[in-house]
Amino acid sequence: MSVFTPVSEAELQAFLAEYALGDVTEFVGISSGIENTNFFVSTTQGRYVLTLFEQHEAEAMPYFIDLMAWLNEHDVPCAHPIPDRRGVMLKTLNGRPAALVQRLRGESDMRPDRAACASIGRALAGMHVAARDFPGSRDNDRGPRWWREMGDRLLPHLNKEDAKLLKEELRFQGLYRFADLPRGVIHADLFRDNVLWVDGELSGIIDFYYACNDALLYDVAVTVNDWCSDENGALDMERAMALLAAYHQVRPLNAIERGAWPVMLRAAALRFWLSRLRDLHFPRPAEIVHVKDPGMFKAILLQRIAGENELQRYWV
């Protein structure tokens, strides 16, 4: 969420004039994250997040905006986009698609315990269930095709060890398709910094701008890799099992998903290793830049490869 597209106070005032939100009392860029331009905006009527979308064109945006509204209206703890005076939730600002959403209360928990992992497991399954009837559909633009294309682009920039690891993992993932896995709407980026807590209770899920339709188990793997890994990338099995068990209570996992579980954990690690390598080697200009270390997801990938047989034994 680095600031790639600057917005002046005068431009903000002109943008907000189309809303019934009162006068601006706070306006500050958000440095965390790496994809879109985000600002905290407070007015005399409330607190909001203004997002300018840097990676998606206008025609792709209704999926995200409509999904957030749908989930909020179906009791998923997420922000509802704010409509302007004419009821429009998706706007344009400085040449980019833009939206204003509620700013939820709470802070991220970067050291979650078993109870927090169980809470996010229940919340993720609840989101998957709530989105079953969502009418929108969108392919995962960070899926296997993107892995291969980004891998080809990155290989000349990697050392021999990393290049070997990347080529082997792309080959391995190419052996699997898992067409029979349950599919639906996924968050695809449910990291610890995308969940808010108040007094130990989950208060909100944010940043749905990677959301798409894909294997539900992949979403679980993305979440487990971030929430349940130690500083060396190894899985903390107690936290992982707490998350899986809580998820299973809401949306039961099946035998096909059990067979795919070790491969999905590797796939999720590969996807984020690639995206962080891309941001490191091909940075985009921005006023505020936040680049995350790709080394953590390389470590996670190596741990998932080494522990593949053990992972098959840990299941609900």
C-alpha positions in Angstrom: 0.0 0.0 0.0 2.8 2.4 -0.9 1.8 5.7 -2.3 2.3 5.5 -6.1 -0.2 8.1 -7.1 0.0 11.4 -5.0 -3.2 13.1 -4.1 -3.1 16.8 -2.9 -5.5 18.1 -0.3 -7.3 20.2 -2.9 -7.8 17.0 -5.1 -9.1 15.2 -2.0 -11.5 18.0 -1.2 -12.9 17.9 -4.7 -13.2 14.1 -4.6 -15.0 14.2 -1.2 -17.4 16.9 -2.3 -19.3 14.2 -4.1 -20.0 12.5 -0.7 -22.0 13.6 2.3 -19.2 13.1 4.8 -18.5 16.5 6.3 -15.2 18.3 6.5 -11.7 16.6 6.4 -9.9 16.4 9.7 -7.1 13.9 8.8 -5.4 12.9 5.5 -2.2 10.8 5.6 -0.6 8.2 3.2 -0.3 4.6 4.4 3.2 3.0 3.9 2.4 -0.6 4.7 1.8 -3.0 1.8 3.0 -2.9 -1.8 0.3 -2.9 -4.4 -2.2 0.1 -4.2 -2.1 3.7 -3.0 -3.9 4.1 0.3 -4.7 7.0 2.6 -6.3 7.3 5.9 -9.1 10.0 5.7 -11.1 11.2 8.6 -14.0 13.7 8.4 -16.4 15.1 10.8 -18.7 12.2 9.9 -16.3 9.3 10.4 -13.0 7.5 9.5 -12.3 6.0 6.1 -9.6 4.4 3.9 -9.2 5.9 0.4 -7.7 3.4 -2.1 -6.4 4.2 -5.6 -6.0 0.9 -7.5 -2.7 0.7 -9.3 -2.8 -2.9 -10.5 -6.3 -3.2 -11.8 -8.1 -1.4 -14.6 -11.6 0.1 -14.0 -13.4 -2.9 -15.6 -11.9 -5.3 -13.0 -12.9 -3.2 -10.0 -16.7 -3.9 -9.6 -15.8 -7.5 -8.5 -13.9 -6.3 -5.5 -16.3 -3.5 -4.5 -19.4 -5.6 -4.9 -17.7 -8.5 -3.0 -16.9 -6.3 0.0 -20.4 -5.0 0.1 -21.9 -8.5 -0.3 -19.7 -10.0 2.5 -20.4 -7.0 4.9 -24.1 -7.5 4.3 -23.8 -11.2 5.0 -22.2 -10.8 8.4 -18.6 -11.1 7.4 -16.5 -8.6 9.4 -15.2 -6.4 6.6 -15.5 -2.8 5.5 -18.4 -1.7 3.4 -17.5 0.6 0.4 -19.0 4.1 0.9 -21.5 5.3 -1.8 -21.4 8.9 -3.0 -24.5 11.1 -3.1 -25.6 9.3 -6.2 -25.1 5.8 -4.7 -21.9 5.1 -6.7 -19.2 3.2 -4.8 -16.5 3.0 -7.5 -15.0 6.3 -8.6 -12.0 7.8 -10.4 -9.3 9.9 -8.9 -6.1 11.2 -10.6 -6.6 8.7 -13.5 -7.0 5.7 -11.2 -10.0 3.7 -10.1 -10.7 4.7 -6.5 -13.0 3.8 -3.6 -13.6 5.0 -0.1 -14.4 2.3 2.5 -15.1 2.3 6.2 -12.0 2.3 8.4 -12.5 -0.5 10.8 -11.4 -0.4 14.5 -8.5 -2.5 15.7 -4.9 -3.4 15.3 -3.1 -6.3 13.6 -1.7 -9.1 15.8 1.7 -10.1 14.4 2.3 -12.7 17.1 -0.9 -14.8 17.0 -1.4 -17.6 19.5 -3.6 -20.8 19.0 -6.8 -18.9 20.0 -6.1 -16.2 17.3 -5.4 -18.9 14.7 -8.6 -20.7 15.6 -10.5 -17.4 15.2 -9.1 -16.6 11.8 -9.8 -20.2 10.7 -13.5 -19.8 11.6 -13.6 -16.4 10.0 -12.0 -17.6 6.8 -14.4 -20.6 6.5 -17.3 -18.2 7.3 -16.2 -16.0 4.4 -16.0 -18.9 2.1 -19.6 -20.0 3.1 -21.0 -16.5 2.9 -19.6 -16.0 -0.6 -21.1 -19.2 -2.1 -23.9 -17.3 -3.8 -22.0 -14.2 -4.7 -22.8 -13.7 -8.4 -19.4 -12.2 -9.5 -16.5 -14.3 -10.8 -12.8 -13.5 -11.4 -9.8 -15.6 -12.3 -6.8 -15.6 -10.1 -4.3 -13.4 -11.9 -1.5 -14.6 -9.6 -2.1 -18.3 -10.4 0.1 -20.8 -12.2 0.3 -18.9 -15.5 1.6 -15.9 -13.6 4.1 -18.0 -11.7 5.6 -19.3 -14.9 5.7 -15.9 -16.6 7.2 -14.2 -13.5 9.6 -17.0 -13.0 11.0 -16.6 -16.5 11.4 -12.9 -15.9 13.1 -13.3 -12.6 15.5 -16.2 -13.4 18.3 -14.1 -14.9 18.3 -12.0 -11.7 18.7 -14.9 -9.3 21.8 -16.6 -7.9 22.3 -20.3 -8.9 20.8 -21.6 -5.7 17.6 -19.6 -6.0 17.3 -20.2 -9.7 17.5 -23.9 -9.2 14.9 -23.9 -6.4 12.5 -21.8 -8.5 12.8 -24.0 -11.7 12.3 -27.1 -9.7 9.3 -25.8 -7.8 7.7 -24.6 -11.0 8.3 -28.0 -12.5 6.8 -29.7 -9.5 3.7 -27.5 -9.4 3.1 -28.1 -13.1 2.4 -31.7 -12.3 -0.8 -30.8 -10.4 -4.1 -29.3 -11.3 -6.6 -30.4 -8.6 -9.6 -29.6 -10.8 -11.8 -31.5 -8.3 -11.1 -29.3 -5.3 -14.0 -27.2 -3.9 -13.8 -23.8 -5.4 -15.3 -20.4 -4.7 -14.4 -16.9 -3.7 -11.1 -16.6 -1.9 -9.4 -13.7 -0.2 -5.9 -14.8 -1.5 -4.0 -12.5 0.8 -5.2 -13.2 4.4 -2.0 -12.3 6.1 -1.8 -11.1 9.8 -1.6 -7.5 8.7 -4.9 -7.8 6.9 -6.9 -8.7 10.1 -7.8 -6.4 12.9 -8.4 -7.2 16.5 -10.0 -5.3 19.5 -9.4 -6.7 23.0 -8.5 -10.1 21.6 -11.6 -10.3 19.4 -11.4 -10.3 15.6 -12.9 -7.0 14.5 -12.3 -7.0 10.8 -10.8 -8.4 7.6 -9.3 -5.9 5.2 -7.6 -5.7 1.7 -9.8 -7.8 -0.6 -8.0 -6.6 -3.7 -6.4 -10.0 -4.6 -9.8 -11.7 -4.1 -10.8 -14.1 -6.9 -12.4 -17.5 -7.6 -10.1 -20.4 -7.0 -9.6 -23.5 -4.8 -10.7 -22.8 -1.3 -7.9 -24.9 0.1 -5.4 -22.6 -1.5 -6.8 -19.7 0.6 -6.4 -21.9 3.7 -2.8 -22.6 2.7 -2.0 -18.9 2.2 -3.4 -18.2 5.6 -1.6 -21.0 7.4 1.8 -20.2 5.9 1.6 -16.7 7.3 -0.2 -17.2 10.6 1.4 -20.5 11.7 5.1 -20.3 10.6 7.9 -19.6 13.0 10.8 -17.3 12.3 12.6 -20.0 10.3 9.6 -20.7 8.1 8.7 -24.1 9.8 5.1 -24.7 10.7 4.0 -24.5 14.3 1.8 -27.5 14.2 -0.3 -26.5 17.3 -1.3 -23.2 15.7 -1.8 -24.9 12.3 -4.1 -27.6 13.7 -6.0 -25.0 15.7 -6.7 -23.1 12.5 -7.6 -26.1 10.4 -9.9 -27.6 13.1 -11.8 -24.3 13.5 -12.1 -23.9 9.8 -13.4 -27.5 9.5 -16.1 -26.9 12.0 -17.6 -24.2 9.6 -16.8 -25.7 6.2 -15.8 -29.3 6.5 -12.7 -30.2 4.6 -12.8 -33.4 2.4 -10.4 -36.3 1.5 -9.4 -34.7 -1.8 -8.3 -31.6 0.0 -6.3 -33.7 2.4 -4.4 -35.2 -0.5 -3.7 -31.8 -2.0 -2.7 -30.1 1.3 1.1 -30.4 1.1 1.2 -29.3 -2.5 -1.1 -26.3 -1.8 1.2 -25.1 1.1 4.1 -25.2 -1.4 2.0 -23.4 -4.0 1.1 -20.6 -1.6 4.7 -20.2 -0.6 5.9 -20.1 -4.2 3.3 -17.4 -5.1 4.5 -15.0 -2.4 8.1 -15.7 -2.9 7.7 -14.8 -6.5 5.7 -11.6 -5.8 8.3 -10.4 -3.3 11.2 -11.2 -5.6 9.3 -9.2 -8.3 9.0 -6.2 -5.9 12.7 -6.4 -5.0 14.0 -6.7 -8.5 11.5 -4.6 -10.4 10.4 -1.9 -8.0 7.9 0.7 -9.0 8.4 4.4 -8.3 6.4 5.7 -5.3 6.4 8.5 -2.8 6.4 6.0 0.1 7.9 2.6 -0.7 7.5 -0.6 1.4 9.2 -3.7 0.0 8.9 -7.0 1.9 11.7 -9.5 2.3 11.4 -12.4 -0.2 13.7 -14.5 2.0 10.9 -15.4 4.5 8.9 -17.1 1.8 11.9 -18.8 0.4 12.4 -20.2 3.9 8.7 -21.2 4.1 8.9 -22.9 0.7 12.0 -24.9 1.7 10.4 -26.0 4.9 7.3 -27.2 3.1 9.4 -29.1 0.7 11.4 -30.8 3.4 8.3 -31.5 5.5 6.0 -32.8 2.8 5.6 -36.3 4.2 5.0 -35.1 7.7 2.4 -32.5 6.5 0.2 -35.3 5.1 -0.2 -36.7 8.7 -1.5 -33.5 10.2 -5.1 -33.1 9.3 -8.5 -32.6 10.8 
